[in-house]
Amino acid sequence: MLTYKYTAHDPATGQKVKSEVQADDEMTAARLISKAGFLPLDIKASSSGSSIGAGRFKKKVSTKDRVLFSRQLSTLINAGLPLVQSLYSVIDQASSKPLKAIGGMVIADIEAGITLSEALTKHPKVFNQVYVSLVQAGETSGTLDKALERLALQQEKDAEIVRKVRGALIYPVIVLVVMIGVLSFMIVKVLPQVEVLYDGIKGAKLPILTVVLLAISHAITKYWWAVILSVGLIGFFTGRWARGVVGKRVFDGLKMHAWPFGPLFMKLYMARFARTATTLVSSGVPLIKVLEITSNAINNVHIASSLAKAIEKVRGGNPLSEAIANDKNFLPLVSSMLKIGEQSGAIEKMLEKTAEYYEKEVDDQVKTISTIIEPVLMVVLGIVAFIVVAAVLLPIYNLAGKSIIR
């Protein structure tokens, strides 16, 4: 299948449209353009050659682009435009090249006779299971525009929470990098000057602290390539291990329980669970399917394991609130709110309130961590600075003391 760039006239707006379409030949491309409601004026095979695949683009589709895509498509469908024509218009306005490419393939698949949800399933790295399931529910119920609007809101909320968490992590990382940089400079550049000073004095001995740091300095200076290689290999193999089954369990467990970020991540997971479940339930997705999809969306193996157990209990006839009650991987408020929702018949409303509560809690927790971590880092930085300065000044004070005695 080839990619064709075309210019066409849109009878609905009276404007020219420029976009791309995938087809086996130029005649098929013209037929597809006409089928979309446009009058083809110029069709040319793309200079990039054969079919565009999502794999050609290393750049990912950002959350912002995906939200904009969902919202614009929702608006056009709500206005009464046919799906394919709506997709053409949205893709034509998109600034993301990967999204344009994937959009072209989605349009080609729909014109070949499959549904939008089936077409999106072929691009899991851009449209995850939550996205596809909501679109499928919207297609089934005839409310695709509302499903896409809910998707846009859900993605915006999720992105906002992640941004706040990352913001809380940036400050300690910056301080750590600066600390390592200053420490490395002092050890490699300043300490050797003290050693040179002592070399010219007969019988003078360096303090043990200075000797230890000088040994580190010589090792770094002489075997710098080995240090860089070791750090690279450790980072590479640690990353591979962390992506494995055992490593992911360990890291996911640390996220949930390690101070001071454990409470933050727990509230983040609860907010994500409640927000995703709200979006799915409001679109009419069955509860078992909601739990299966949410399990993948949360991205934590321990919570996924708890949800797998909950699914079996729900299948056995237990309400969801009982299925997750007393589970250490769920905060107590979640089951309490679910129980109220089940008793009042307003699960969707209670899930939304839970999501809003934990989203606010995440915000408050980020502020708390920022307040706590700053003095802690200052103390650590002070200790490190004291050790390095002591290693530099102690030998000088020793020499000054000997000179006075003489």
C-alpha positions as CSV (number, residue, x, y, z in Angstrom):
1,M,0.0,0.0,0.0
2,L,1.3,3.4,-1.0
3,T,0.9,6.9,0.5
4,Y,-0.6,9.6,-1.7
5,K,-0.6,13.3,-0.9
6,Y,-3.6,15.1,-2.3
7,T,-5.4,18.4,-2.6
8,A,-9.2,18.3,-2.7
9,H,-12.2,20.6,-2.6
10,D,-14.5,20.3,0.4
11,P,-18.1,21.1,-0.8
12,A,-19.3,21.5,2.8
13,T,-17.0,24.4,3.5
14,G,-15.9,25.6,0.1
15,Q,-12.2,25.3,1.1
16,K,-9.3,23.3,-0.2
17,V,-8.1,20.4,1.9
18,K,-4.6,19.0,1.8
19,S,-3.9,15.6,3.4
20,E,-2.7,12.0,2.8
21,V,-4.4,8.8,2.0
22,Q,-3.1,5.2,1.7
23,A,-4.1,3.2,-1.3
24,D,-2.8,0.5,-3.7
25,D,-2.9,2.9,-6.7
26,E,-3.9,6.4,-7.8
27,M,-7.4,5.4,-8.9
28,T,-8.1,3.8,-5.6
29,A,-6.8,6.9,-3.8
30,A,-9.2,9.1,-5.8
31,R,-12.1,6.8,-5.0
32,L,-11.3,6.9,-1.3
33,I,-11.0,10.7,-1.4
34,S,-14.4,11.0,-3.2
35,K,-15.9,8.6,-0.7
36,A,-14.8,10.9,2.1
37,G,-16.9,13.7,0.6
38,F,-14.1,15.6,-1.1
39,L,-13.5,16.4,-4.8
40,P,-9.9,15.5,-5.7
41,L,-7.9,18.2,-7.5
42,D,-4.4,16.8,-7.3
43,I,-3.0,13.4,-6.2
44,K,0.7,12.6,-6.0
45,A,2.6,9.6,-4.6
46,S,4.4,10.6,-1.5
47,S,8.2,11.1,-2.0
48,S,8.8,9.1,1.2
49,G,7.9,6.0,-0.8
50,S,5.8,3.1,0.4
51,S,3.3,2.8,3.2
52,I,3.8,4.8,6.3
53,G,4.1,2.8,9.5
54,A,4.1,3.9,13.0
55,G,7.4,2.2,13.5
56,R,9.1,4.7,11.1
57,F,8.6,7.4,13.6
58,K,10.7,7.3,16.8
59,K,9.0,10.3,18.2
60,K,5.9,9.3,20.3
61,V,2.5,10.8,20.0
62,S,2.2,13.1,23.0
63,T,-0.7,13.2,25.4
64,K,-1.5,16.7,24.3
65,D,-1.8,15.6,20.7
66,R,-4.0,12.6,21.6
67,V,-6.3,14.8,23.7
68,L,-6.6,17.3,20.9
69,F,-7.4,14.5,18.4
70,S,-10.1,13.1,20.7
71,R,-11.7,16.4,21.4
72,Q,-11.7,17.6,17.8
73,L,-13.1,14.2,16.6
74,S,-15.8,14.4,19.2
75,T,-16.8,17.9,18.1
76,L,-17.0,17.0,14.4
77,I,-19.0,13.8,15.0
78,N,-21.4,15.7,17.4
79,A,-21.9,18.3,14.6
80,G,-23.1,15.5,12.3
81,L,-20.1,14.9,10.0
82,P,-19.5,11.3,8.8
83,L,-16.7,9.5,10.7
84,V,-14.2,9.3,7.8
85,Q,-14.7,12.9,6.9
86,S,-14.2,13.9,10.5
87,L,-11.0,11.9,10.7
88,Y,-9.7,13.5,7.5
89,S,-10.4,17.0,8.9
90,V,-8.7,16.2,12.3
91,I,-5.7,14.5,10.8
92,D,-5.3,17.4,8.3
93,Q,-5.0,19.9,11.2
94,A,-2.7,17.7,13.3
95,S,0.8,19.0,13.8
96,S,2.2,15.6,14.9
97,K,3.7,13.6,12.0
98,P,3.4,10.2,13.8
99,L,-0.3,11.0,14.5
100,K,-0.8,12.0,10.8
101,A,0.7,8.7,9.7
102,I,-1.3,6.6,12.1
103,G,-4.4,8.6,11.3
104,G,-3.9,7.8,7.6
105,M,-3.7,4.1,8.4
106,V,-6.8,4.3,10.6
107,I,-8.8,6.0,7.8
108,A,-7.6,3.3,5.3
109,D,-8.7,0.5,7.7
110,I,-12.2,2.1,8.3
111,E,-12.7,2.6,4.5
112,A,-11.7,-1.1,4.1
113,G,-14.8,-2.0,6.3
114,I,-13.7,-2.3,9.9
115,T,-14.8,-0.2,12.9
116,L,-12.9,2.7,14.5
117,S,-12.2,0.7,17.6
118,E,-10.8,-2.2,15.5
119,A,-8.6,0.2,13.5
120,L,-7.3,1.8,16.7
121,T,-6.4,-1.6,18.2
122,K,-3.6,-1.9,15.6
123,H,-1.8,0.9,17.3
124,P,-1.6,0.0,21.0
125,K,1.4,2.3,21.7
126,V,-0.7,5.3,20.8
127,F,-4.3,4.1,21.7
128,N,-4.2,1.9,24.8
129,Q,-6.8,-0.5,26.0
130,V,-8.8,2.1,27.9
131,Y,-9.0,4.3,24.8
132,V,-10.1,1.4,22.5
133,S,-12.7,0.0,25.0
134,L,-14.3,3.5,25.4
135,V,-14.5,4.0,21.7
136,Q,-16.0,0.5,21.3
137,A,-18.6,1.3,24.0
138,G,-19.4,4.6,22.2
139,E,-19.8,2.8,18.9
140,T,-22.1,0.2,20.5
141,S,-24.3,2.7,22.3
142,G,-24.3,5.3,19.5
143,T,-22.6,7.9,21.7
144,L,-19.1,7.9,20.1
145,D,-18.8,11.7,20.5
146,K,-19.5,11.6,24.3
147,A,-17.0,8.7,24.7
148,L,-14.3,10.6,22.9
149,E,-15.0,13.7,25.1
150,R,-14.8,11.5,28.2
151,L,-11.5,10.2,26.9
152,A,-10.1,13.7,26.4
153,L,-11.0,14.6,30.0
154,Q,-9.6,11.4,31.5
155,Q,-6.3,11.8,29.6
156,E,-6.0,15.4,30.8
157,K,-6.6,14.5,34.4
158,D,-4.1,11.6,34.2
159,A,-1.4,13.8,32.6
160,E,-1.9,16.5,35.2
161,I,-1.4,14.1,38.1
162,V,1.7,12.6,36.4
163,R,3.1,16.1,35.9
164,K,2.7,16.9,39.5
165,V,4.5,13.8,40.6
166,R,7.3,14.4,38.3
167,G,7.6,17.9,39.6
168,A,8.1,16.6,43.1
169,L,10.9,14.3,41.9
170,I,12.8,17.0,39.8
171,Y,14.1,19.0,42.8
172,P,15.9,16.1,44.6
173,V,17.3,14.8,41.3
174,I,18.8,18.3,40.5
175,V,20.3,18.6,44.0
176,L,21.7,15.1,43.7
177,V,23.3,15.8,40.3
178,V,24.8,19.1,41.6
179,M,26.1,17.3,44.7
180,I,27.8,14.6,42.7
181,G,29.3,17.2,40.3
182,V,30.8,19.4,43.1
183,L,32.1,16.3,45.0
184,S,33.7,15.0,41.8
185,F,35.4,18.3,41.2
186,M,36.8,18.6,44.7
187,I,38.1,15.0,44.7
188,V,39.7,15.1,41.2
189,K,41.0,18.7,41.1
190,V,41.4,20.1,44.6
191,L,42.6,17.1,46.7
192,P,45.6,16.2,44.5
193,Q,47.0,19.7,45.2
194,V,47.1,18.9,48.9
195,E,49.0,15.7,48.1
196,V,51.6,17.7,46.1
197,L,52.0,20.0,49.1
198,Y,52.8,17.1,51.4
199,D,55.1,15.4,49.0
200,G,57.7,18.2,49.6
201,I,57.6,17.8,53.4
202,K,59.7,15.0,54.9
203,G,57.9,12.8,57.4
204,A,54.5,14.5,57.0
205,K,51.5,12.1,57.0
206,L,48.1,12.8,55.6
207,P,45.0,12.3,57.7
208,I,43.2,9.0,57.0
209,L,40.1,10.8,55.6
210,T,42.3,12.6,53.1
211,V,44.1,9.3,52.2
212,V,40.8,7.6,51.5
213,L,39.5,10.4,49.3
214,L,42.9,10.6,47.5
215,A,42.7,6.9,46.7
216,I,39.3,7.5,45.1
217,S,40.7,10.5,43.3
218,H,43.6,8.4,41.8
219,A,41.2,5.6,40.8
220,I,38.8,8.0,39.0
221,T,41.7,9.9,37.3
222,K,43.6,6.8,36.2
223,Y,40.6,4.5,35.4
224,W,38.0,7.1,34.3
225,W,37.1,4.9,31.3
226,A,36.4,2.0,33.6
227,V,34.2,4.2,35.9
228,I,32.1,5.4,33.0
229,L,31.9,1.8,31.6
230,S,30.9,0.4,35.0
231,V,28.2,3.1,35.5
232,G,26.8,2.5,32.0
233,L,26.7,-1.3,32.5
234,I,25.1,-1.0,35.9
235,G,22.5,1.3,34.5
236,F,21.8,-0.9,31.5
237,F,21.5,-4.2,33.5
238,T,19.5,-2.5,36.3
239,G,17.1,-1.2,33.7
240,R,16.7,-4.6,32.1
241,W,16.2,-6.2,35.5
242,A,13.7,-3.5,36.5
243,R,11.6,-4.3,33.4
244,G,11.6,-8.1,34.2
245,V,9.0,-9.8,36.4
246,V,11.1,-9.9,39.6
247,G,12.5,-6.4,39.1
248,K,9.1,-4.8,38.4
249,R,7.7,-6.4,41.5
250,V,10.5,-5.0,43.6
251,F,10.3,-1.5,42.1
252,D,6.5,-1.3,42.2
253,G,6.7,-2.4,45.9
254,L,9.2,0.3,46.7
255,K,7.0,2.9,44.9
256,M,4.1,2.0,47.2
257,H,6.0,1.8,50.5
258,A,9.3,3.6,50.4
259,W,9.5,6.9,52.4
260,P,8.7,9.7,51.4
261,F,7.2,8.8,48.1
262,G,5.2,5.7,49.1
263,P,2.1,7.6,50.3
264,L,2.3,9.8,47.1
265,F,2.3,6.9,44.8
266,M,-0.5,5.1,46.7
267,K,-2.7,8.1,46.3
268,L,-1.7,8.4,42.6
269,Y,-2.7,4.8,42.0
270,M,-6.0,5.2,43.8
271,A,-6.8,8.4,41.8
272,R,-5.9,6.6,38.5
273,F,-8.0,3.6,39.4
274,A,-11.0,5.7,40.3
275,R,-10.7,8.1,37.4
276,T,-10.3,5.3,34.8
277,A,-13.1,3.3,36.3
278,T,-15.4,6.3,36.3
279,T,-14.7,6.9,32.6
280,L,-15.4,3.3,31.7
281,V,-18.5,2.8,33.9
282,S,-20.0,6.1,32.5
283,S,-19.6,4.7,29.0
284,G,-21.5,1.5,29.8
285,V,-18.5,-0.9,30.0
286,P,-19.4,-4.0,32.0
287,L,-17.8,-4.1,35.5
288,I,-15.6,-7.2,34.9
289,K,-14.2,-5.5,31.8
290,V,-13.7,-2.3,33.7
291,L,-11.5,-4.1,36.3
292,E,-9.5,-5.9,33.6
293,I,-8.8,-2.6,31.7
294,T,-8.1,-0.6,34.9
295,S,-5.7,-3.3,36.0
296,N,-3.5,-2.6,33.0
297,A,-4.0,1.2,33.1
298,I,-2.7,1.6,36.7
299,N,0.7,0.1,35.8
300,N,1.6,-1.6,39.1
301,V,1.9,-5.4,39.4
302,H,0.8,-5.5,43.0
303,I,-2.5,-3.6,42.4
304,A,-3.0,-5.6,39.2
305,S,-2.7,-8.8,41.3
306,S,-5.2,-7.5,43.8
307,L,-7.6,-6.6,41.0
308,A,-7.3,-10.1,39.5
309,K,-8.4,-11.5,42.8
310,A,-11.2,-9.0,43.0
311,I,-12.4,-10.0,39.5
312,E,-12.8,-13.6,40.7
313,K,-14.7,-12.5,43.8
314,V,-17.0,-10.3,41.7
315,R,-17.6,-13.2,39.3
316,G,-18.5,-15.3,42.3
317,G,-21.3,-12.8,43.2
318,N,-19.5,-10.5,45.7
319,P,-19.8,-6.7,45.4
320,L,-16.6,-4.9,44.4
321,S,-16.5,-3.0,47.7
322,E,-16.2,-6.4,49.5
323,A,-13.7,-7.8,47.0
324,I,-11.2,-5.0,47.6
325,A,-11.9,-4.4,51.3
326,N,-9.0,-5.1,53.7
327,D,-6.7,-5.4,50.7
328,K,-3.3,-3.8,51.6
329,N,-2.9,-2.5,48.0
330,F,-6.1,-0.4,48.2
331,L,-6.6,2.5,50.6
332,P,-9.7,2.0,52.9
333,L,-11.6,5.0,51.5
334,V,-11.9,3.4,48.1
335,S,-13.9,0.4,49.3
336,S,-16.0,2.6,51.6
337,M,-17.0,4.9,48.8
338,L,-17.7,2.0,46.5
339,K,-20.0,0.5,49.2
340,I,-22.0,3.7,49.4
341,G,-22.2,3.8,45.6
342,E,-23.4,0.2,45.4
343,Q,-26.1,0.7,48.1
344,S,-27.3,4.0,46.5
345,G,-27.0,2.8,42.9
346,A,-24.6,5.6,42.1
347,I,-21.2,3.8,41.6
348,E,-20.2,6.2,38.9
349,K,-20.8,9.3,41.1
350,M,-18.9,7.8,44.0
351,L,-16.0,6.8,41.8
352,E,-15.8,10.3,40.5
353,K,-15.8,11.7,44.0
354,T,-13.1,9.3,45.0
355,A,-11.0,10.3,42.0
356,E,-11.4,14.0,42.8
357,Y,-10.5,13.4,46.5
358,Y,-7.3,11.5,45.7
359,E,-6.3,13.9,42.9
360,K,-6.5,16.7,45.6
361,E,-4.6,14.5,48.0
362,V,-1.8,13.9,45.4
363,D,-1.5,17.7,45.0
364,D,-1.3,18.2,48.8
365,Q,1.2,15.3,49.1
366,V,3.5,16.8,46.5
367,K,3.6,20.1,48.5
368,T,4.3,18.1,51.7
369,I,7.2,16.2,50.1
370,S,8.6,19.4,48.7
371,T,8.5,20.9,52.2
372,I,10.1,17.9,53.9
373,I,12.7,17.0,51.3
374,E,14.3,20.4,51.1
375,P,15.8,20.5,54.6
376,V,16.7,16.8,54.4
377,L,18.7,17.4,51.2
378,M,20.3,20.4,52.8
379,V,21.5,18.3,55.7
380,V,22.9,15.6,53.4
381,L,24.6,18.2,51.2
382,G,26.1,19.8,54.4
383,I,27.5,16.5,55.6
384,V,29.0,15.7,52.2
385,A,30.5,19.2,52.0
386,F,31.9,18.9,55.5
387,I,33.6,15.6,54.7
388,V,35.3,17.0,51.5
389,V,36.3,20.3,53.2
390,A,37.7,18.4,56.2
391,A,39.8,16.2,53.9
392,V,41.2,19.4,52.3
393,L,41.7,21.5,55.4
394,L,42.9,19.0,58.0
395,P,46.3,18.5,56.2
396,I,46.8,22.3,56.0
397,Y,45.9,22.7,59.7
398,N,48.3,19.9,60.6
399,L,51.2,21.6,58.7
400,A,50.3,25.0,60.4
401,G,50.4,23.3,63.8
402,K,53.8,21.8,63.2
403,S,55.2,25.1,62.0
404,I,54.0,26.9,65.2
405,I,55.5,24.2,67.4
406,R,58.8,24.6,65.7
